């Protein structure tokens, strides 16, 4: 034994030294991915006046969130506060992809690269419905960047890597696996569909940072943590993000699209009357607009939409929420149940016609609205029997906000009306004389 132990010890020591000198054992795929993509990951700091929260701020109210700002930032004027997030440079022009809630209502945006350089940034465009934003670095040259990959071939269980700035700790790397595809998560005011779920650690400050696969391809944008849970994070698939980014860079905003369908929720009684298969879920088509994309694709009144691009549709509202992820010209696979037969049709999404917005508002809200002299829109007509009439809305009342969206101009009214599709009611701030009232208006014809 006295001779064997030194030999064994020597053997272990030789193996350790060999491992330390072998780059192939230590420079794993994760290391190579981080070396390649890490330089393009940025730290985003914003300054803004204190305003109402963005519709989607998944970190607000989480333990330690307020303490984080106290620990990492000097005291500031009460009218200002700082927000911190991550992003990734996606092209040689210096465009930065991040989350909308990271830069929402920012008065100024500052971006710090991994190499320590700092730049002012301008907001190119933002889409709160998908929590995505694009920034442009000002006077930046020779900036490292990472081109988007693809997310249509992702596999549950494959390794993923998240890079970001959790709690201000720049370029932190966490690893895990892809836990699930096509997850839906709910915020205070809406449901977001089609997210990637991962157990790679995502914390406040990671928002907007890249999610990579094992080969270092950019496959997602980290966007949310699940409050009250550990090891559950979500990312926006890069295929969705890239379509929206192109629209934001070109137009500054995402134009709402349509297929020309009016839908209603499918209940058990209607399903039984239509002799639909048991346990069928979807949204019933009660109108197909003439010459619309859906009409040209062959969708008919009485069909039940059960999926869009492979994502299950369980209600009329879910259908409209899925359209919010789509862009003009995109071809969508619409699966419909027609009697006992299921079929998939292809329809090309078009920009929602401006001429139909007023008609849609009138049908859903039951009122005619005209730009008021001051803020908001004045009621010029109330349809008899409509939800507005039943709760007492009168000609001369002024609508100031719908579902928390101030009606500052025609564009705001248009956005608010389009977001009513598939909803059972609307929360409206109504001004009458000197009084302001919060009322709930049942929607529908």
C-alpha positions as CSV (number, residue, x, y, z in Angstrom):
1,X,0.0,0.0,0.0
2,X,2.9,2.4,0.7
3,X,3.9,2.1,-2.9
4,X,0.4,2.1,-4.5
5,X,-0.8,5.4,-2.9
6,X,1.9,7.6,-4.4
7,X,1.3,6.1,-7.8
8,X,-2.5,6.8,-7.5
9,X,-1.8,10.3,-6.3
10,X,0.5,10.9,-9.1
11,X,-2.0,9.6,-11.6
12,X,-4.7,12.0,-10.3
13,X,-2.3,14.9,-10.4
14,X,-1.3,14.1,-14.0
15,X,-4.9,13.9,-15.0
16,X,-5.6,17.3,-13.4
17,X,-2.7,19.0,-15.1
18,X,-3.7,17.4,-18.4
19,X,-7.2,18.8,-18.1
20,X,-6.0,22.2,-17.2
21,X,-3.9,22.3,-20.4
22,X,-6.5,20.8,-22.7
23,X,-8.6,23.7,-24.2
24,X,-11.1,21.3,-25.7
25,X,-12.2,20.1,-22.2
26,X,-12.8,23.6,-20.8
27,X,-13.8,25.7,-23.8
28,X,-17.3,24.1,-24.1
29,X,-20.0,25.1,-26.5
30,X,-21.4,27.5,-23.8
31,X,-18.0,29.2,-23.5
32,X,-17.7,29.6,-27.3
33,X,-21.3,30.9,-27.5
34,X,-20.7,33.5,-24.8
35,X,-17.4,34.6,-26.3
36,X,-19.0,35.2,-29.6
37,X,-22.3,36.8,-28.5
38,X,-21.4,38.4,-25.2
39,X,-19.7,41.6,-26.8
40,X,-23.0,42.5,-28.5
41,X,-25.1,42.4,-25.2
42,X,-25.7,45.8,-23.8
43,X,-26.8,47.5,-20.5
44,X,-29.7,49.9,-20.9
45,X,-30.3,52.7,-18.4
46,X,-33.2,55.2,-18.8
47,X,-34.3,58.3,-17.1
48,X,-38.0,59.2,-17.0
49,X,-40.6,61.3,-15.2
50,X,-42.7,59.3,-12.8
51,X,-45.8,58.2,-14.6
52,X,-48.3,55.4,-14.6
53,X,-46.9,51.9,-15.0
54,X,-46.6,50.4,-18.4
55,X,-49.3,47.8,-19.2
56,X,-46.6,45.1,-19.0
57,X,-44.0,45.4,-16.2
58,X,-43.4,41.9,-14.9
59,X,-40.9,43.0,-12.2
60,X,-43.0,45.6,-10.4
61,X,-43.9,44.5,-6.9
62,X,-41.4,41.6,-6.8
63,X,-39.4,41.2,-3.6
64,X,-36.2,43.2,-3.7
65,X,-37.1,45.3,-6.8
66,X,-37.3,48.6,-5.1
67,X,-34.3,47.8,-2.9
68,X,-32.3,47.1,-6.0
69,X,-32.7,50.7,-7.1
70,X,-31.8,52.0,-3.7
71,X,-28.6,49.9,-3.6
72,X,-27.3,50.6,-7.1
73,X,-28.2,54.2,-7.7
74,X,-27.6,57.5,-6.0
75,X,-30.7,59.4,-4.7
76,X,-32.4,61.4,-7.6
77,X,-34.9,64.1,-7.8
78,X,-38.4,62.9,-6.9
79,X,-39.6,63.7,-10.5
80,X,-37.1,61.3,-12.0
81,X,-36.4,57.6,-11.7
82,X,-34.0,55.2,-13.4
83,X,-34.8,51.9,-15.2
84,X,-32.3,49.2,-16.0
85,X,-32.5,46.5,-18.6
86,X,-30.6,44.6,-21.2
87,X,-30.5,44.4,-25.0
88,X,-28.6,43.0,-27.9
89,X,-27.2,44.8,-31.0
90,X,-28.7,43.0,-34.0
91,X,-27.1,44.7,-37.1
92,X,-24.1,46.6,-38.2
93,X,-26.2,49.8,-38.2
94,X,-26.3,49.7,-34.4
95,X,-29.9,48.8,-33.8
96,X,-30.6,47.4,-30.4
97,X,-33.4,44.9,-29.7
98,X,-34.9,45.1,-26.2
99,X,-38.2,45.0,-24.3
100,X,-40.8,47.8,-24.6
101,X,-41.2,47.9,-20.8
102,X,-37.5,48.6,-20.4
103,X,-37.7,51.9,-22.3
104,X,-41.4,52.8,-21.8
105,X,-41.9,56.6,-21.2
106,X,-38.2,57.2,-21.2
107,X,-37.0,60.8,-21.5
108,X,-33.4,59.7,-22.2
109,X,-31.8,56.3,-22.9
110,X,-28.2,55.4,-22.4
111,X,-26.6,52.2,-23.6
112,X,-23.3,50.7,-22.2
113,X,-21.5,48.1,-24.3
114,X,-19.7,45.1,-22.9
115,X,-16.3,46.9,-23.7
116,X,-17.3,49.8,-21.5
117,X,-18.2,52.3,-24.2
118,X,-21.4,54.4,-23.6
119,X,-23.7,55.9,-26.1
120,X,-26.9,57.9,-26.1
121,X,-29.7,56.0,-27.9
122,X,-32.9,57.0,-29.7
123,X,-36.1,55.1,-29.7
124,X,-36.8,53.8,-33.2
125,X,-40.1,52.2,-32.5
126,X,-41.9,50.2,-29.8
127,X,-44.8,47.7,-29.7
128,X,-46.3,47.3,-26.2
129,X,-48.6,44.5,-27.3
130,X,-45.6,42.3,-27.9
131,X,-43.2,44.0,-25.4
132,X,-40.6,44.8,-28.0
133,X,-38.6,47.9,-28.8
134,X,-35.8,48.9,-31.1
135,X,-33.2,51.5,-30.3
136,X,-30.6,53.3,-32.5
137,X,-27.2,54.1,-31.0
138,X,-26.1,57.7,-31.7
139,X,-22.7,58.3,-33.2
140,X,-21.6,54.7,-32.6
141,X,-19.0,53.0,-34.8
142,X,-17.5,49.5,-34.9
143,X,-20.1,48.1,-32.6
144,X,-20.2,44.3,-32.2
145,X,-23.5,42.7,-33.3
146,X,-25.3,39.4,-33.4
147,X,-27.7,38.5,-36.2
148,X,-31.0,36.9,-35.2
149,X,-31.2,33.1,-35.6
150,X,-34.4,31.1,-35.9
151,X,-36.8,29.7,-33.3
152,X,-38.9,27.4,-35.5
153,X,-36.8,24.3,-34.9
154,X,-36.4,24.6,-31.1
155,X,-36.7,21.4,-29.0
156,X,-38.0,21.1,-25.5
157,X,-35.1,20.0,-23.3
158,X,-32.3,21.5,-25.4
159,X,-29.7,23.7,-23.6
160,X,-30.1,27.5,-23.7
161,X,-28.0,30.4,-22.4
162,X,-29.3,33.8,-21.1
163,X,-27.0,36.8,-21.0
164,X,-28.0,40.1,-19.4
165,X,-27.6,42.5,-16.5
166,X,-29.5,41.1,-13.6
167,X,-29.5,43.6,-10.7
168,X,-27.0,45.7,-12.6
169,X,-24.4,42.9,-12.7
170,X,-23.4,43.4,-16.4
171,X,-22.9,40.5,-18.8
172,X,-24.0,37.8,-16.4
173,X,-24.4,34.4,-18.0
174,X,-26.9,31.7,-16.9
175,X,-27.7,28.4,-18.4
176,X,-30.5,25.9,-18.4
177,X,-32.8,24.1,-20.8
178,X,-35.8,25.0,-22.9
179,X,-38.7,24.0,-20.6
180,X,-41.6,24.5,-22.9
181,X,-42.8,26.1,-26.2
182,X,-45.9,28.2,-26.9
183,X,-46.6,29.3,-23.3
184,X,-49.3,31.9,-22.5
185,X,-48.7,34.2,-19.5
186,X,-51.1,36.7,-18.0
187,X,-50.3,40.3,-16.9
188,X,-52.7,42.6,-15.1
189,X,-54.5,43.7,-18.3
190,X,-53.8,41.1,-21.0
191,X,-52.5,37.7,-22.0
192,X,-49.3,37.2,-24.0
193,X,-49.1,34.1,-26.2
194,X,-46.4,32.0,-27.8
195,X,-43.6,32.5,-25.2
196,X,-40.6,30.2,-24.7
197,X,-40.2,28.9,-21.2
198,X,-36.8,28.3,-19.7
199,X,-35.2,27.5,-16.4
200,X,-32.1,29.5,-17.2
201,X,-32.1,32.1,-14.3
202,X,-33.7,35.4,-15.4
203,X,-33.9,38.2,-12.9
204,X,-34.8,41.9,-12.9
205,X,-32.4,43.6,-15.3
206,X,-32.3,40.6,-17.7
207,X,-35.2,42.0,-19.7
208,X,-34.4,42.5,-23.3
209,X,-31.3,40.3,-23.2
210,X,-30.7,37.5,-25.6
211,X,-31.6,33.8,-25.2
212,X,-29.2,31.6,-27.1
213,X,-29.1,28.0,-28.1
214,X,-26.1,25.7,-27.5
215,X,-24.4,26.9,-30.7
216,X,-24.8,30.6,-29.8
217,X,-27.7,31.4,-32.2
218,X,-30.0,34.2,-31.0
219,X,-33.3,32.3,-30.5
220,X,-35.3,34.5,-28.1
221,X,-35.6,37.8,-26.2
222,X,-35.8,37.4,-22.4
223,X,-38.8,39.3,-21.2
224,X,-40.3,38.1,-17.9
225,X,-40.0,36.2,-14.7
226,X,-42.9,34.4,-13.1
227,X,-43.7,36.1,-9.9
228,X,-43.6,33.9,-6.8
229,X,-41.7,31.1,-8.6
230,X,-38.1,30.1,-9.0
231,X,-36.5,28.8,-12.2
232,X,-39.2,29.9,-14.5
233,X,-38.5,32.5,-17.1
234,X,-40.0,33.5,-20.5
235,X,-38.6,34.7,-23.8
236,X,-40.2,36.0,-27.0
237,X,-39.3,33.7,-29.9
238,X,-36.9,35.4,-32.3
239,X,-39.0,34.6,-35.4
240,X,-41.8,36.7,-33.9
241,X,-39.4,39.4,-32.7
242,X,-37.6,39.7,-36.1
243,X,-40.9,40.3,-38.0
244,X,-41.9,43.0,-35.6
245,X,-38.4,44.5,-35.6
246,X,-38.5,45.0,-39.4
247,X,-41.8,46.8,-39.0
248,X,-40.5,49.0,-36.2
249,X,-37.4,50.0,-38.1
250,X,-39.3,50.7,-41.3
251,X,-42.5,52.4,-39.9
252,X,-41.8,53.1,-36.2
253,X,-44.8,51.1,-35.1
254,X,-46.7,47.9,-35.8
255,X,-49.8,48.3,-37.9
256,X,-52.8,46.3,-36.6
257,X,-53.8,43.5,-39.1
258,X,-57.0,41.6,-39.8
259,X,-58.2,38.7,-41.8
260,X,-61.8,40.0,-42.2
261,X,-63.4,37.8,-39.5
262,X,-65.9,38.7,-36.8
263,X,-65.9,36.1,-34.1
264,X,-67.7,35.1,-31.0
265,X,-67.0,32.7,-28.2
266,X,-68.2,29.1,-28.7
267,X,-70.3,27.7,-25.9
268,X,-71.5,24.2,-25.3
269,X,-75.1,25.0,-26.4
270,X,-74.0,26.4,-29.8
271,X,-71.5,23.5,-30.3
272,X,-74.3,21.0,-29.7
273,X,-76.7,22.8,-32.1
274,X,-74.0,22.7,-34.8
275,X,-73.2,19.0,-34.2
276,X,-69.6,19.8,-33.6
277,X,-67.3,17.1,-32.2
278,X,-67.1,16.7,-28.4
279,X,-64.6,18.8,-26.5
280,X,-64.0,21.1,-29.5
281,X,-62.6,24.5,-28.5
282,X,-62.4,27.6,-30.6
283,X,-64.1,30.8,-31.8
284,X,-67.2,30.8,-33.9
285,X,-67.2,32.8,-37.2
286,X,-70.3,35.0,-37.3
287,X,-69.2,37.2,-40.2
288,X,-66.8,37.0,-43.1
289,X,-66.1,40.4,-44.8
290,X,-66.5,40.3,-48.6
291,X,-63.1,40.3,-50.5
292,X,-61.2,40.0,-47.2
293,X,-58.2,37.7,-46.8
294,X,-60.3,35.1,-44.9
295,X,-63.0,35.2,-47.6
296,X,-60.4,34.7,-50.4
297,X,-58.9,31.8,-48.4
298,X,-62.3,30.1,-48.1
299,X,-63.3,30.7,-44.5
300,X,-67.1,30.6,-44.2
301,X,-69.7,31.9,-41.7
302,X,-70.4,29.1,-39.1
303,X,-66.8,27.8,-39.2
304,X,-65.0,27.4,-35.9
305,X,-61.5,28.8,-35.8
306,X,-59.5,26.4,-33.6
307,X,-55.9,27.4,-34.4
308,X,-53.8,30.1,-36.0
309,X,-50.3,29.1,-37.2
310,X,-50.5,26.0,-35.0
311,X,-51.4,28.0,-31.8
312,X,-54.6,26.8,-30.3
313,X,-57.5,29.3,-30.2
314,X,-59.9,28.9,-27.3
315,X,-61.8,32.2,-27.5
316,X,-62.5,35.1,-29.7
317,X,-60.2,37.3,-27.6
318,X,-57.3,34.8,-28.1
319,X,-57.8,35.0,-31.8
320,X,-57.4,38.8,-31.8
321,X,-54.4,38.6,-29.4
322,X,-52.7,36.3,-31.9
323,X,-53.3,38.7,-34.7
324,X,-51.4,41.3,-32.6
325,X,-48.3,39.2,-33.1
326,X,-48.7,39.2,-36.9
327,X,-47.5,41.7,-39.5
328,X,-48.9,43.0,-42.8
329,X,-48.3,40.5,-45.6
330,X,-47.7,37.6,-43.3
331,X,-49.3,34.3,-44.4
332,X,-51.2,32.7,-41.6
333,X,-52.4,29.1,-41.4
334,X,-56.0,29.2,-40.1
335,X,-57.4,25.9,-38.9
336,X,-61.2,25.7,-38.9
337,X,-63.7,23.1,-37.9
338,X,-66.5,22.8,-40.4
339,X,-69.0,20.3,-39.1
340,X,-67.1,17.1,-38.5
341,X,-64.2,18.1,-40.7
342,X,-61.1,20.1,-39.8
343,X,-59.2,21.9,-42.5
344,X,-56.3,24.4,-42.6
345,X,-56.5,27.4,-44.9
346,X,-53.9,30.0,-45.7
347,X,-54.8,33.7,-45.5
348,X,-52.5,36.7,-46.0
349,X,-52.9,39.3,-43.2
350,X,-53.7,42.9,-44.3
351,X,-53.6,46.2,-42.4
352,X,-56.9,46.8,-40.7
353,X,-58.8,49.2,-42.9
354,X,-58.9,52.7,-41.5
355,X,-62.5,53.2,-42.8
356,X,-63.7,50.3,-40.6
357,X,-62.4,51.7,-37.3
358,X,-65.4,54.1,-36.8
359,X,-67.8,51.3,-37.7
360,X,-66.1,48.9,-35.3
361,X,-66.3,51.5,-32.4
362,X,-69.9,52.1,-33.1
363,X,-70.8,48.4,-33.2
364,X,-68.9,47.6,-30.0
365,X,-69.4,50.7,-27.9
366,X,-72.8,51.7,-29.3
367,X,-71.9,55.3,-29.7
368,X,-70.7,57.8,-32.3
369,X,-67.6,59.7,-31.3
370,X,-66.2,63.0,-32.5
371,X,-63.0,64.9,-31.5
372,X,-63.8,67.1,-28.5
373,X,-62.7,70.7,-28.2
374,X,-60.4,69.7,-25.3
375,X,-59.3,66.3,-24.4
376,X,-61.1,63.1,-25.4
377,X,-63.9,62.4,-27.8
378,X,-67.5,63.6,-27.5
379,X,-70.5,61.4,-27.9
380,X,-72.6,62.6,-30.8
381,X,-75.0,59.6,-30.9
382,X,-76.1,56.6,-28.8
383,X,-77.5,53.5,-30.4
384,X,-80.8,52.4,-28.7
385,X,-80.4,49.2,-26.8
386,X,-76.6,49.3,-26.9
387,X,-74.5,48.7,-23.7
388,X,-73.8,52.5,-23.5
389,X,-77.4,53.3,-23.7
390,X,-78.3,50.8,-21.0
391,X,-75.8,52.3,-18.5
392,X,-77.0,55.8,-19.2
393,X,-74.4,57.3,-21.6
394,X,-75.8,60.5,-23.2
395,X,-75.1,62.7,-26.2
396,X,-72.6,65.3,-25.0
397,X,-70.7,63.1,-22.7
398,X,-66.9,62.9,-23.4
399,X,-64.9,59.7,-23.4
400,X,-61.5,60.5,-21.9
401,X,-60.0,57.0,-21.7
402,X,-60.8,53.4,-22.7
403,X,-59.3,50.5,-20.7
404,X,-56.6,52.7,-19.3
405,X,-55.6,54.2,-22.7
406,X,-56.0,58.1,-22.7
407,X,-57.8,59.3,-25.8
408,X,-55.3,62.0,-26.7
409,X,-55.9,61.8,-30.5
410,X,-57.4,59.8,-33.3
411,X,-54.5,57.3,-33.3
412,X,-55.1,56.6,-29.6
413,X,-58.8,56.1,-30.2
414,X,-58.0,53.8,-33.1
415,X,-55.7,51.7,-30.9
416,X,-58.2,51.6,-28.0
417,X,-61.1,50.5,-30.3
418,X,-59.0,47.7,-31.9
419,X,-58.1,46.3,-28.5
420,X,-61.8,45.9,-27.7
421,X,-62.2,43.1,-30.2
422,X,-63.2,39.9,-28.5
423,X,-63.7,41.5,-25.1
424,X,-67.0,41.4,-23.2
425,X,-66.8,44.9,-21.8
426,X,-64.8,48.1,-21.7
427,X,-63.7,50.3,-18.7
428,X,-64.3,54.0,-19.8
429,X,-63.6,57.3,-18.1
430,X,-66.5,59.6,-19.0
431,X,-66.7,63.3,-18.3
432,X,-70.2,64.9,-17.9
433,X,-70.1,68.6,-17.1
434,X,-67.6,68.9,-14.3
435,X,-67.8,65.3,-13.1
436,X,-65.7,62.4,-14.2
437,X,-67.0,58.8,-13.9
438,X,-65.4,55.3,-14.3
439,X,-68.0,53.1,-16.0
440,X,-68.2,49.6,-17.4
441,X,-69.8,49.4,-20.8
442,X,-71.0,46.0,-22.1
443,X,-69.7,45.5,-25.7
444,X,-71.5,44.1,-28.7
445,X,-74.1,44.7,-31.2
